[in-house]
Amino acid sequence: MEVRLKILYTSLCHTDVYFWEAKGQTPVFPRILGHEAAGIVESVGEGVKKLAPGDHVLPVFTGECKECAHCKSEESNMCELLRINPDRKVMIGDGQARFSVNGQPIYHFLGTSTFSEYTVVHSGCVAKINPEAPLDKVCVLSCGFCTGFGATVNVAKPKKGSTVAIFGLGAVGLAAAEGARVAGASRIIGIDLNSNRFETAKKFGCTEFVNPLEHSKPVQEVLAEMTNGGVDRAVECTGNINAMIQALESVHDGWGVAVLVGVPHKDAEFKTHPIHFLNEKTLKGTFYGHYKPRTDLPVVVEQYLKGELELEKFITHSVPFSEINKAFELMLAGQGLRCIIRMDG
């Protein structure tokens, strides 16, 4: 049930940096990072029926076996067999790594390990897509874009003319803002501690901005004053527990919905007053924008090909594989959104 992929383009996501820095999890070394990518099937293993050599594909850090209760449910994308597991460092079939140097194993990352010219992935974590799609653009769909965009359109579901607050204006937050724009929100309020991000966010639909550091009162109170009681939807894309509380408390009573996207520290907890829920505010979480990888990603690619989605504005840099460290430097400096890494260079 495994396939070997020739990776043509991969991009750097903050999750790669997070694990490279070994923050908040058990470090694994040596390990090949990378999980946002596009490539071509080079060969397939025993039992693989839906993929063939030459297929254009997106490897995904989570999977879809299509047989478990989650995969059969319209309400979940959290496959029991193939859901994300940051601690897994080997293939699930035999518990062994597919990479090695001088007989010593090099471990896998999120089941994908795309910072490699070739990688081996479980076939349930591979989405077959239209070969007409430019792989250097659609590679961003395999993680960041879908996570943010889907959180808005599939989970928050803002109505046309509504007001949406986006907490955190990194790549995922901007994808969430893009989702609000496509959904027809009339006001999209970006919240970030870095005011330098506000100009870029205008390209993704943000109409107003709030930097919490520039206000003496809590940001949820600022938003309530701006919107006559609260925003209709809030999407939190930082992983900061204070932002999570602010997102919930900033939505309007009666119909407001807050969606959590950012991944917090493993020991993090937050508390808020139950009255928010009794006043009919809703708090939701989401994983990968509620997209089922194999079922939904080909559809999202078609939306891009029809001109319904704009991916180019998320891609700000491009480097050959030999200069991958430059991609890390750009992200650590907070410059740009997505840096495409070309495996042929």
TORDREN-86772 format. One record per residue (C-alpha): residue number from 1; residue in three letters; y, z, x. Coordinates in Angstrom, 2 decimals. Example, Ala and Ser with C-alpha at 12.3 -4.5 7.8 and 13.67 -1.06 7.14 Angstrom:
TORDREN-86772
+-----+-----+---------+---------+---------+
|   n | res |       v |       w |       u |
+-----+-----+---------+---------+---------+
|   1 | ala |   -4.50 |    7.80 |   12.30 |
|   2 | ser |   -1.06 |    7.14 |   13.67 |
+-----+-----+---------+---------+---------+
This chain:
TORDREN-86772
+-----+-----+---------+---------+---------+
|   n | res |       v |       w |       u |
+-----+-----+---------+---------+---------+
|   1 | met |    0.00 |    0.00 |    0.00 |
|   2 | glu |    2.32 |   -0.49 |    2.97 |
|   3 | val |    4.53 |   -3.37 |    4.05 |
|   4 | arg |    6.05 |   -4.22 |    7.39 |
|   5 | leu |    9.65 |   -5.34 |    7.14 |
|   6 | lys |   11.85 |   -7.26 |    9.54 |
|   7 | ile |   15.20 |   -5.54 |    9.16 |
|   8 | leu |   18.12 |   -7.97 |    9.37 |
|   9 | tyr |   21.03 |   -5.72 |    8.40 |
|  10 | thr |   21.37 |   -1.98 |    8.17 |
|  11 | ser |   24.40 |    0.22 |    7.61 |
|  12 | leu |   25.31 |    3.74 |    8.57 |
|  13 | cys |   25.43 |    6.35 |    5.81 |
|  14 | his |   26.74 |    9.89 |    6.21 |
|  15 | thr |   23.21 |   11.18 |    5.56 |
|  16 | asp |   22.09 |    9.57 |    8.83 |
|  17 | val |   24.86 |   11.41 |   10.68 |
|  18 | tyr |   24.00 |   14.67 |    8.90 |
|  19 | phe |   20.36 |   14.53 |   10.07 |
|  20 | trp |   21.33 |   13.26 |   13.52 |
|  21 | glu |   23.48 |   16.38 |   13.89 |
|  22 | ala |   20.52 |   18.47 |   12.64 |
|  23 | lys |   22.59 |   20.38 |   10.10 |
|  24 | gly |   20.91 |   22.34 |    7.33 |
|  25 | gln |   17.35 |   21.15 |    7.85 |
|  26 | thr |   14.44 |   21.39 |   10.26 |
|  27 | pro |   15.16 |   18.93 |   13.10 |
|  28 | val |   12.52 |   16.33 |   13.90 |
|  29 | phe |   12.44 |   14.54 |   17.26 |
|  30 | pro |   11.88 |   11.81 |   18.24 |
|  31 | arg |   12.74 |   10.09 |   14.98 |
|  32 | ile |   14.14 |    6.70 |   13.93 |
|  33 | leu |   17.00 |    7.18 |   11.49 |
|  34 | gly |   18.51 |    4.66 |    9.06 |
|  35 | his |   17.88 |    4.13 |    5.35 |
|  36 | glu |   20.48 |    1.71 |    3.96 |
|  37 | ala |   19.30 |   -1.80 |    4.80 |
|  38 | ala |   18.05 |   -5.25 |    3.84 |
|  39 | gly |   15.37 |   -7.43 |    5.32 |
|  40 | ile |   12.39 |   -9.71 |    4.85 |
|  41 | val |    8.72 |   -8.85 |    4.34 |
|  42 | glu |    6.84 |   -9.70 |    7.53 |
|  43 | ser |    3.34 |   -8.69 |    6.41 |
|  44 | val |    1.64 |   -6.65 |    3.69 |
|  45 | gly |   -1.18 |   -4.15 |    3.78 |
|  46 | glu |   -4.23 |   -3.64 |    1.61 |
|  47 | gly |   -3.54 |   -3.18 |   -2.11 |
|  48 | val |   -0.04 |   -4.68 |   -2.10 |
|  49 | lys |    0.17 |   -7.23 |   -4.94 |
|  50 | lys |    3.85 |   -7.52 |   -5.85 |
|  51 | leu |    5.18 |   -8.41 |   -2.39 |
|  52 | ala |    4.43 |  -11.25 |    0.01 |
|  53 | pro |    5.60 |  -12.33 |    3.47 |
|  54 | gly |    9.01 |  -13.98 |    3.26 |
|  55 | asp |   10.25 |  -11.94 |    0.27 |
|  56 | his |   13.85 |  -10.71 |    0.55 |
|  57 | val |   13.91 |   -6.97 |   -0.04 |
|  58 | leu |   15.86 |   -3.74 |    0.01 |
|  59 | pro |   13.99 |   -0.69 |    1.36 |
|  60 | val |   14.96 |    2.48 |   -0.50 |
|  61 | phe |   14.78 |    6.14 |    0.51 |
|  62 | thr |   13.14 |    6.99 |   -2.81 |
|  63 | gly |   10.43 |    5.11 |   -4.63 |
|  64 | glu |    8.91 |    4.00 |   -7.89 |
|  65 | cys |    5.11 |    4.03 |   -8.17 |
|  66 | lys |    5.37 |    2.91 |  -11.83 |
|  67 | glu |    2.40 |    5.09 |  -12.74 |
|  68 | cys |    3.54 |    8.73 |  -12.80 |
|  69 | ala |    5.17 |   10.53 |  -15.73 |
|  70 | his |    8.63 |   10.15 |  -14.16 |
|  71 | cys |    8.25 |    6.41 |  -13.61 |
|  72 | lys |    6.98 |    5.90 |  -17.17 |
|  73 | ser |    9.91 |    7.88 |  -18.59 |
|  74 | glu |   13.24 |    6.17 |  -19.27 |
|  75 | glu |   14.92 |    9.50 |  -18.57 |
|  76 | ser |   13.93 |    9.91 |  -14.92 |
|  77 | asn |   13.92 |    8.05 |  -11.62 |
|  78 | met |   12.30 |   10.86 |   -9.63 |
|  79 | cys |    8.88 |    9.41 |   -8.87 |
|  80 | glu |    6.30 |   12.14 |   -8.26 |
|  81 | leu |    4.62 |   10.22 |   -5.45 |
|  82 | leu |    7.57 |    8.66 |   -3.65 |
|  83 | arg |   10.69 |   10.68 |   -4.39 |
|  84 | ile |   12.91 |   11.48 |   -1.44 |
|  85 | asn |   11.45 |   13.97 |    1.03 |
|  86 | pro |   13.69 |   14.62 |    4.07 |
|  87 | asp |   10.99 |   16.73 |    5.74 |
|  88 | arg |    8.26 |   14.08 |    5.58 |
|  89 | lys |    8.01 |   12.37 |    8.95 |
|  90 | val |    4.80 |   10.34 |    8.54 |
|  91 | met |    3.30 |    7.85 |    6.07 |
|  92 | ile |    1.73 |    9.38 |    2.98 |
|  93 | gly |   -1.43 |    7.25 |    3.22 |
|  94 | asp |   -2.93 |    8.83 |    6.33 |
|  95 | gly |   -0.35 |   11.33 |    7.57 |
|  96 | gln |    0.34 |    9.26 |   10.69 |
|  97 | ala |    3.46 |    7.62 |   12.10 |
|  98 | arg |    3.64 |    3.83 |   12.44 |
|  99 | phe |    5.95 |    3.97 |   15.46 |
| 100 | ser |    4.91 |    5.00 |   18.95 |
| 101 | val |    5.89 |    4.72 |   22.60 |
| 102 | asn |    3.24 |    5.13 |   25.28 |
| 103 | gly |    0.87 |    6.56 |   22.72 |
| 104 | gln |    3.31 |    9.23 |   21.56 |
| 105 | pro |    4.42 |    9.12 |   17.89 |
| 106 | ile |    8.02 |    8.45 |   16.87 |
| 107 | tyr |    8.61 |    9.90 |   13.43 |
| 108 | his |    9.86 |    8.31 |   10.22 |
| 109 | phe |   13.05 |    9.16 |    8.30 |
| 110 | leu |   13.29 |    9.12 |    4.49 |
| 111 | gly |   10.35 |    6.74 |    4.44 |
| 112 | thr |   12.49 |    3.88 |    5.72 |
| 113 | ser |   13.64 |    4.21 |    9.39 |
| 114 | thr |   15.79 |    1.09 |    9.34 |
| 115 | phe |   17.43 |    1.50 |   12.76 |
| 116 | ser |   14.60 |   -0.62 |   14.08 |
| 117 | glu |   13.96 |   -4.36 |   14.18 |
| 118 | tyr |   10.70 |   -3.76 |   12.33 |
| 119 | thr |    9.69 |   -0.85 |   10.12 |
| 120 | val |    6.77 |    0.08 |    7.88 |
| 121 | val |    7.51 |    1.28 |    4.35 |
| 122 | his |    5.40 |    2.20 |    1.32 |
| 123 | ser |    5.48 |   -0.78 |   -1.04 |
| 124 | gly |    6.72 |    1.46 |   -3.85 |
| 125 | cys |    9.95 |    1.99 |   -1.88 |
| 126 | val |   10.73 |   -1.72 |   -1.60 |
| 127 | ala |   12.78 |   -3.68 |   -4.13 |
| 128 | lys |   12.21 |   -7.44 |   -4.18 |
| 129 | ile |   15.51 |   -9.26 |   -4.79 |
| 130 | asn |   16.91 |  -12.74 |   -5.34 |
| 131 | pro |   16.69 |  -14.65 |   -2.03 |
| 132 | glu |   20.12 |  -16.16 |   -2.77 |
| 133 | ala |   21.79 |  -12.77 |   -2.28 |
| 134 | pro |   23.54 |  -12.29 |    1.10 |
| 135 | leu |   21.60 |   -9.51 |    2.79 |
| 136 | asp |   24.61 |   -8.44 |    4.89 |
| 137 | lys |   26.37 |   -7.49 |    1.63 |
| 138 | val |   23.65 |   -6.22 |   -0.71 |
| 139 | cys |   22.23 |   -3.89 |    1.94 |
| 140 | val |   24.79 |   -1.28 |    0.81 |
| 141 | leu |   23.07 |   -1.16 |   -2.60 |
| 142 | ser |   20.05 |    0.64 |   -1.17 |
| 143 | cys |   21.94 |    3.95 |   -0.97 |
| 144 | gly |   25.67 |    4.66 |   -1.15 |
| 145 | phe |   27.00 |    2.17 |   -3.69 |
| 146 | cys |   24.31 |    2.77 |   -6.31 |
| 147 | thr |   24.51 |    6.53 |   -5.88 |
| 148 | gly |   28.22 |    6.64 |   -6.76 |
| 149 | phe |   28.49 |    3.68 |   -9.13 |
| 150 | gly |   25.43 |    4.73 |  -11.11 |
| 151 | ala |   26.61 |    8.33 |  -11.37 |
| 152 | thr |   29.57 |    7.05 |  -13.37 |
| 153 | val |   28.14 |    4.17 |  -15.42 |
| 154 | asn |   24.62 |    5.55 |  -16.00 |
| 155 | val |   25.23 |    9.30 |  -16.20 |
| 156 | ala |   28.88 |   10.19 |  -16.88 |
| 157 | lys |   29.23 |    7.10 |  -19.13 |
| 158 | pro |   33.00 |    7.18 |  -19.64 |
| 159 | lys |   34.27 |    5.41 |  -22.73 |
| 160 | lys |   36.83 |    2.66 |  -22.54 |
| 161 | gly |   40.33 |    4.12 |  -22.24 |
| 162 | ser |   39.08 |    7.51 |  -21.02 |
| 163 | thr |   40.31 |    9.63 |  -18.12 |
| 164 | val |   38.01 |   10.16 |  -15.14 |
| 165 | ala |   38.42 |   12.44 |  -12.11 |
| 166 | ile |   36.63 |   11.62 |   -8.86 |
| 167 | phe |   36.19 |   14.50 |   -6.40 |
| 168 | gly |   35.85 |   13.13 |   -2.87 |
| 169 | leu |   36.97 |    9.64 |   -1.88 |
| 170 | gly |   34.40 |    8.71 |    0.72 |
| 171 | ala |   32.18 |    5.68 |    0.18 |
| 172 | val |   30.14 |    7.30 |   -2.60 |
| 173 | gly |   33.26 |    8.61 |   -4.35 |
| 174 | leu |   34.90 |    5.19 |   -4.20 |
| 175 | ala |   31.76 |    3.65 |   -5.68 |
| 176 | ala |   32.03 |    6.21 |   -8.49 |
| 177 | ala |   35.68 |    5.20 |   -8.98 |
| 178 | glu |   34.60 |    1.56 |   -9.07 |
| 179 | gly |   32.18 |    2.51 |  -11.82 |
| 180 | ala |   34.98 |    4.08 |  -13.81 |
| 181 | arg |   37.08 |    0.95 |  -13.33 |
| 182 | val |   34.28 |   -1.33 |  -14.52 |
| 183 | ala |   33.67 |    0.97 |  -17.51 |
| 184 | gly |   37.30 |    0.53 |  -18.58 |
| 185 | ala |   38.73 |    3.97 |  -17.84 |
| 186 | ser |   42.51 |    3.99 |  -18.29 |
| 187 | arg |   43.20 |    6.76 |  -15.79 |
| 188 | ile |   41.14 |    7.38 |  -12.65 |
| 189 | ile |   42.34 |   10.41 |  -10.72 |
| 190 | gly |   41.16 |   10.71 |   -7.12 |
| 191 | ile |   40.94 |   14.18 |   -5.59 |
| 192 | asp |   40.63 |   14.55 |   -1.82 |
| 193 | leu |   41.88 |   16.85 |    0.94 |
| 194 | asn |   42.77 |   13.79 |    3.04 |
| 195 | ser |   45.81 |   12.01 |    1.60 |
| 196 | asn |   45.24 |    9.09 |    3.97 |
| 197 | arg |   42.40 |    8.00 |    1.68 |
| 198 | phe |   44.62 |    7.47 |   -1.33 |
| 199 | glu |   45.91 |    4.03 |   -0.41 |
| 200 | thr |   42.40 |    2.65 |    0.06 |
| 201 | ala |   41.26 |    4.25 |   -3.19 |
| 202 | lys |   43.73 |    2.13 |   -5.16 |
| 203 | lys |   41.54 |   -0.91 |   -4.42 |
| 204 | phe |   38.71 |    0.84 |   -6.24 |
| 205 | gly |   40.61 |    1.58 |   -9.41 |
| 206 | cys |   42.20 |    4.96 |   -8.69 |
| 207 | thr |   45.51 |    5.22 |  -10.54 |
| 208 | glu |   46.59 |    8.75 |   -9.54 |
| 209 | phe |   45.84 |   11.20 |   -6.76 |
| 210 | val |   45.71 |   14.94 |   -6.21 |
| 211 | asn |   45.45 |   16.68 |   -2.85 |
| 212 | pro |   44.50 |   20.31 |   -3.64 |
| 213 | leu |   46.20 |   21.47 |   -0.42 |
| 214 | glu |   49.55 |   20.38 |   -1.83 |
| 215 | his |   49.33 |   22.66 |   -4.89 |
| 216 | ser |   49.63 |   26.41 |   -5.24 |
| 217 | lys |   47.34 |   26.57 |   -8.29 |
| 218 | pro |   43.65 |   25.61 |   -8.58 |
| 219 | val |   43.08 |   21.88 |   -8.89 |
| 220 | gln |   41.38 |   22.29 |  -12.27 |
| 221 | glu |   44.62 |   23.73 |  -13.63 |
| 222 | val |   46.59 |   20.85 |  -12.10 |
| 223 | leu |   44.28 |   18.35 |  -13.78 |
| 224 | ala |   44.48 |   20.16 |  -17.13 |
| 225 | glu |   48.27 |   19.91 |  -17.02 |
| 226 | met |   48.14 |   16.22 |  -16.05 |
| 227 | thr |   45.76 |   15.33 |  -18.89 |
| 228 | asn |   46.71 |   17.59 |  -21.78 |
| 229 | gly |   43.71 |   19.90 |  -21.51 |
| 230 | gly |   41.32 |   18.25 |  -19.09 |
| 231 | val |   39.73 |   14.98 |  -18.06 |
| 232 | asp |   37.04 |   13.28 |  -20.16 |
| 233 | arg |   34.68 |   12.85 |  -17.22 |
| 234 | ala |   34.52 |   14.25 |  -13.68 |
| 235 | val |   32.25 |   12.99 |  -10.89 |
| 236 | glu |   31.81 |   15.26 |   -7.85 |
| 237 | cys |   30.92 |   13.43 |   -4.62 |
| 238 | thr |   31.51 |   16.01 |   -1.87 |
| 239 | gly |   28.58 |   18.44 |   -1.90 |
| 240 | asn |   31.10 |   21.28 |   -1.68 |
| 241 | ile |   30.29 |   24.03 |   -4.18 |
| 242 | asn |   33.99 |   24.75 |   -4.82 |
| 243 | ala |   34.48 |   21.12 |   -5.80 |
| 244 | met |   31.45 |   21.38 |   -8.10 |
| 245 | ile |   33.00 |   24.32 |   -9.94 |
| 246 | gln |   36.36 |   22.56 |  -10.08 |
| 247 | ala |   34.75 |   19.44 |  -11.54 |
| 248 | leu |   33.12 |   21.37 |  -14.37 |
| 249 | glu |   36.20 |   23.45 |  -15.09 |
| 250 | ser |   38.48 |   20.39 |  -15.07 |
| 251 | val |   36.80 |   18.56 |  -17.94 |
| 252 | his |   38.09 |   18.82 |  -21.51 |
| 253 | asp |   36.40 |   21.25 |  -23.88 |
| 254 | gly |   34.48 |   19.72 |  -26.76 |
| 255 | trp |   33.41 |   16.51 |  -25.02 |
| 256 | gly |   34.01 |   16.75 |  -21.27 |
| 257 | val |   31.15 |   15.85 |  -18.91 |
| 258 | ala |   30.98 |   16.69 |  -15.21 |
| 259 | val |   28.39 |   15.01 |  -12.98 |
| 260 | leu |   27.29 |   16.37 |   -9.60 |
| 261 | val |   26.43 |   13.78 |   -6.94 |
| 262 | gly |   27.15 |   15.45 |   -3.59 |
| 263 | val |   24.28 |   17.23 |   -1.83 |
| 264 | pro |   25.12 |   20.88 |   -1.05 |
| 265 | his |   23.88 |   23.05 |    1.80 |
| 266 | lys |   20.27 |   24.11 |    1.09 |
| 267 | asp |   21.29 |   27.76 |    0.64 |
| 268 | ala |   24.40 |   27.08 |   -1.44 |
| 269 | glu |   24.93 |   28.67 |   -4.85 |
| 270 | phe |   27.84 |   28.61 |   -7.26 |
| 271 | lys |   28.89 |   30.58 |  -10.28 |
| 272 | thr |   31.13 |   29.85 |  -13.24 |
| 273 | his |   31.78 |   31.47 |  -16.59 |
| 274 | pro |   29.30 |   30.60 |  -19.37 |
| 275 | ile |   32.20 |   30.14 |  -21.78 |
| 276 | his |   32.67 |   26.64 |  -20.32 |
| 277 | phe |   29.30 |   25.65 |  -21.76 |
| 278 | leu |   29.89 |   27.47 |  -25.05 |
| 279 | asn |   33.09 |   25.43 |  -25.33 |
| 280 | glu |   30.88 |   22.34 |  -25.20 |
| 281 | lys |   31.53 |   21.18 |  -21.69 |
| 282 | thr |   28.50 |   19.49 |  -20.11 |
| 283 | leu |   27.32 |   19.71 |  -16.50 |
| 284 | lys |   24.83 |   17.14 |  -15.22 |
| 285 | gly |   23.27 |   16.28 |  -11.91 |
| 286 | thr |   22.14 |   12.87 |  -10.79 |
| 287 | phe |   19.95 |   11.34 |   -8.12 |
| 288 | tyr |   20.54 |    7.83 |   -6.75 |
| 289 | gly |   22.80 |    7.02 |   -9.70 |
| 290 | his |   19.83 |    7.23 |  -12.09 |
| 291 | tyr |   18.55 |    3.86 |  -10.84 |
| 292 | lys |   14.82 |    3.17 |  -10.61 |
| 293 | pro |   14.59 |    1.30 |   -7.28 |
| 294 | arg |   12.09 |   -1.46 |   -8.03 |
| 295 | thr |   13.07 |   -1.96 |  -11.67 |
| 296 | asp |   16.86 |   -1.68 |  -11.48 |
| 297 | leu |   17.95 |   -2.84 |   -8.02 |
| 298 | pro |   17.08 |   -6.52 |   -8.64 |
| 299 | val |   19.29 |   -6.33 |  -11.76 |
| 300 | val |   22.18 |   -4.81 |   -9.79 |
| 301 | val |   21.85 |   -7.62 |   -7.23 |
| 302 | glu |   22.13 |  -10.16 |  -10.06 |
| 303 | gln |   25.28 |   -8.39 |  -11.30 |
| 304 | tyr |   26.76 |   -8.85 |   -7.84 |
| 305 | leu |   25.79 |  -12.53 |   -7.73 |
| 306 | lys |   27.49 |  -13.05 |  -11.12 |
| 307 | gly |   30.70 |  -11.57 |   -9.73 |
| 308 | glu |   30.50 |   -8.43 |  -11.87 |
| 309 | leu |   30.43 |   -6.13 |   -8.82 |
| 310 | glu |   32.57 |   -6.21 |   -5.68 |
| 311 | leu |   30.66 |   -5.10 |   -2.59 |
| 312 | glu |   32.79 |   -6.70 |    0.11 |
| 313 | lys |   35.57 |   -4.13 |   -0.14 |
| 314 | phe |   33.12 |   -1.37 |    0.80 |
| 315 | ile |   32.30 |   -3.09 |    4.09 |
| 316 | thr |   35.02 |   -2.38 |    6.62 |
| 317 | his |   33.28 |   -2.89 |    9.98 |
| 318 | ser |   30.42 |   -4.81 |   11.54 |
| 319 | val |   28.72 |   -4.31 |   14.91 |
| 320 | pro |   25.63 |   -5.68 |   16.67 |
| 321 | phe |   22.64 |   -3.34 |   16.94 |
| 322 | ser |   23.37 |   -2.86 |   20.64 |
| 323 | glu |   26.65 |   -1.16 |   19.62 |
| 324 | ile |   25.19 |    1.16 |   16.96 |
| 325 | asn |   26.90 |    4.14 |   18.60 |
| 326 | lys |   30.25 |    2.60 |   17.66 |
| 327 | ala |   29.23 |    2.88 |   14.00 |
| 328 | phe |   28.62 |    6.61 |   14.52 |
| 329 | glu |   31.98 |    6.97 |   16.26 |
| 330 | leu |   33.79 |    5.27 |   13.38 |
| 331 | met |   32.17 |    7.53 |   10.80 |
| 332 | leu |   32.79 |   10.70 |   12.79 |
| 333 | ala |   36.45 |    9.67 |   13.10 |
| 334 | gly |   36.64 |    9.06 |    9.35 |
| 335 | gln |   37.50 |    5.40 |    9.85 |
| 336 | gly |   36.32 |    2.83 |    7.35 |
| 337 | leu |   33.68 |    3.02 |    4.64 |
| 338 | arg |   30.58 |    1.09 |    5.60 |
| 339 | cys |   29.77 |   -0.39 |    9.00 |
| 340 | ile |   27.14 |   -3.13 |    8.86 |
| 341 | ile |   24.80 |   -3.19 |   11.87 |
| 342 | arg |   23.45 |   -6.64 |   12.68 |
| 343 | met |   19.92 |   -6.40 |   14.04 |
| 344 | asp |   20.12 |   -9.74 |   15.84 |
| 345 | gly |   22.76 |   -8.52 |   18.28 |
+-----+-----+---------+---------+---------+
